[in-house]
């Protein structure tokens, strides 16, 4: 029965949360961004923003999800008032739009794991291999469908037998494989130079505002804070679980996985390439680093033919565990309308296969969707903070965070972070990315909506989403409150 779905233990919830947070971004974006922004110096603001952006929002999502026991639209309508359903709707739309192309990424990782396992990447031109694969049709499309279908099968089994059991398998495998890759990386001759780059900071880099803004962005995207994913998992947490401890475990676990990925990749690059070539490899972009340079690096290192399949298996586990969370978010939104889990999963999987197909067969469409909705995640994080502020930060903290039996309680400083610091950080982070769009990514056509990496395409797609959400706000609110709450907990309040 849907109303009785609950994680069996704190560790079950934490492992699911780690599966949500630890994704492809940890393994392909973090090493690149850290290397491009001073290595060790980057780690300092990155850790600071874990406390000043990611953890406060994760805690807020836990509180919202446990307080309302509904998906992101129903939770906003229930706790903050029906007229704010559109705000939860935008968070849901953003994560679902990311789902549509993240399943494509999961398919890429599955392909590369199989190719590496059977030696198909040995001695090949890795750039040509990636170009041929990414420009083909049926293979990326088929693996995209397989990936979302696999996630759907897991979600259909429910919280305990599906989500929890899958993450109890995926996360230990992922962390174990990363540790194996780290051991091989640091034992390579010349790896010490890469370790020094990662852990001996040049503090002068902290004077560069870009280092801080990139660190804030990485923390925001990597932990999943503000995505609505941990809010969805919180529906199924036990009533007396300490959500501050859970959020901290997920945040620190996510950062640990990122560091392991950095140690696995950066010292390997420094050991095999010159410093300038290593840094150039790190500047190749997410897909370029992961699917061109990493096979090249592992192909040159001793025992690389054994390490490469393990790395891509770890990447697939990371991508799949995050994909599961995205599919569950969309499934839960439908379940709040009274739809059964089985039927909701069928609809979500079918919609993802169809709506993700353009990103699977067109790199240009993929880049556009990744750009538009990745940037929208910053707005989603802001909306979480604004929702808590609307409810009353202190009232929210007392009602949903500092409950009897907690190991850790939060003070008034949390209210200040949610009400003031998160919006200020958003202004700087979002403003900086808008500036990048106008001056760097597409300076000659930034206002044009048909350009894939323009500001204009963002404004058009966000505008359509918001216009529809505003228009149908009352219907969304009514529909999302139609079904029973996702757990037999105390009744929620009507904001």
C-alpha positions, 0 to 999 in steps of 0.5 A: 500500500502506497501510504505505508512506504517507508525506508527501513532505516536511517542508512537506507535513506542515507544510501538513497540520498547518496545515490541521488547526489552522487552522479555523473557530475561528481565523476566528470565535472568535479575533476575538470572544474577543480583543475581549471580553478586552482586545484587545491585552492578551489576546494576551500570555497567548495567546502564553504558553500557546502555549508552555506548553500547545499546543506541548508537547502537539503535540510529544507527539502527534508523538512518540506518532504517529511512535513507534507508527505507529498511530491514537490508540487503537492508539498508547496501547495500544502505547506506554503499555500495553493497559490504557490503550487506553480513554484513547486511545479517549476522545480518539478519541470526543471528536474523532469526536463533534466531527466529527459537528457540525463537518461541519455548520459546514463546510456553513454556510460553503459555503452562505454562500460561494455566497450571497455569491458570487451576491449573495444576502446583499446588502441582506438582513436578515442575522439573518432570513437566518441564522434561516431557514437554520439552522431549515430542514432540507434545505439544512443537511442536504444541505450537511453531507453534501456537506462530509463527502463531499468530505472523504471523497473526499480521504481516500480518495485517501491521504496524498500524493494526498489529504491532502497535495495538498488542503492544498497547495491549501487553505492557500495559498488560505486565507492569501492570502484572509486577507491580501486581507481584511486589506489591505481592512480596514486601509485603511478610514477609521477602521480605526486605532482597531481596530488600536490596540485589537488592538495597544496593550495595556491592561496592567491587563486582565492582572490579570483572571484571566478574560483568562488563562483565556480565552487558555488555552482559545483556545490549547487549542482553536485549535491542535488540541493534544490532539485526536489529529489531529496524532498521526494525521498523525504516523503518516505523517511521515518517520522523520528529520523534526524534530518540534519544528520541525514542531510550532513551525511549526504552532503559530506558523502557526496563531496567525498565521492567527488574528491575520490574522483578527482584523485582518480583522474587528476594524478593520472593525467599528471603522471601520463601527460605533461602539466600543460597537456594534463590541464588541457585535457581537463579543459575538454568539457564534461563529455570531452574529458570523460569519453575522449581523454579518460579512455586515452589516459587509461589506455596509456597507463599500466594495467589501464585495460583493467582500470578502465572498465571499472571506472566506467562501471562506477560512472554507470552506477553513479548515473543510474542511482541519480536517474532513479531519483529523477524517475521517482520525483516524476512518479511521485508527482503523478501518484499525488493525483491518485495514480497508482505507482505502477501506472505512474511509472509506465507514464514516466518511462514512456514520456522519458523515452519519447521526450529524451529521444531528441537529446539522444540523437542530436548533440546540439539538442542535448547541449541546449537542454543541459544548458537551459535546465542546468541553469534553471536549477539555480532558480529551483534552489532559490524557490526552496528558500523562498518557500521556507521564508514564506512559511516562516523560517523560524516556524518551519525550523521548529515544526519540521527540523528541530523535532524531539529526539534529534541528535542535532538541532539548528539555531536562528543562524539557519533562518538567516541563511535561508532568508538572506544568504541563499538569495544573495548567493543566487543573485551572484551565481545566477548573475555571473552565469547570465554574464557568461552567456552574454559575453562568452558563450554566445556574445553575437547572438545571446538574445536569439532563442534559436541559438543552443547556448544563448540566454534567449533560449533560456528565457523562452523555455523558462517563460513557456514553463512559467506561463503554463504553470501560472495559467494552470496553478489552481488545477495543479494544486487541486490535482496534487492534493487529490491523492493520499499523503505518501506516508501515514504521518501526522496531518500536514498544515494547509499553508 
